[in-house]
């Protein structure tokens, strides 16, 4: 009785190959990140919003009953990140008001809409 023994050489070899592959992948990612940071001005955290798109959203937002980032993104063909940024800017200007917010979703209403929550 007792244990089976050591692991077979094939499993150890497979593990080594997998670890070496992960190291090379991480090196490639690091190299790729450095190259992209040199070339372009835009970063992953900043969102560039076109003024014409912002004005269109601001003008047409009063026609929408319930405003979510998805509604704005799908109607104006922009990314969800850009839609969230636009909605935050419009809220700070007082054009819309935040109705409810969770970790994943923000629901806004036009500020001109009357009534209490």
C-alpha positions, 0 to 999 in steps of 0.5 A, spaced: 500 500 500 502 507 499 501 512 494 502 511 486 509 515 486 511 521 482 508 524 477 510 522 470 515 525 466 510 527 460 505 531 465 511 535 468 514 537 461 507 539 459 507 544 465 514 546 463 511 548 456 505 551 459 509 556 464 514 558 459 508 559 454 505 564 459 512 568 460 512 569 453 505 571 453 506 576 458 512 579 455 509 580 449 503 584 452 508 588 456 512 590 449 505 591 446 503 596 451 510 600 451 509 600 443 502 603 444 503 608 449 509 611 445 505 612 438 498 615 440 495 620 445 489 617 447 489 612 453 485 607 455 482 611 461 480 617 457 474 618 452 474 623 446 467 625 445 465 629 439 462 636 440 456 635 435 454 628 438 454 631 445 449 637 442 445 632 438 444 628 445 443 634 449 437 636 444 434 630 443 434 627 450 428 631 452 424 626 448 426 620 451 422 618 457 427 613 461 435 614 459 440 609 460 447 609 457 445 603 453 439 607 450 444 613 448 449 608 445 444 605 441 441 611 438 447 615 437 451 609 435 457 611 440 460 606 445 457 605 452 463 608 455 462 615 451 455 614 453 456 614 460 461 620 460 455 624 456 450 622 461 455 624 467 456 631 463 449 632 462 447 631 469 452 636 472 449 641 467 442 640 470 439 637 463 437 630 466 437 628 473 439 621 476 433 617 478 437 610 480 444 608 480 447 601 481 454 598 480 452 596 473 446 601 471 444 608 471 437 611 470 436 618 468 430 622 467 429 629 463 430 634 468 424 638 465 419 632 467 415 633 473 413 629 479 416 626 485 420 619 485 
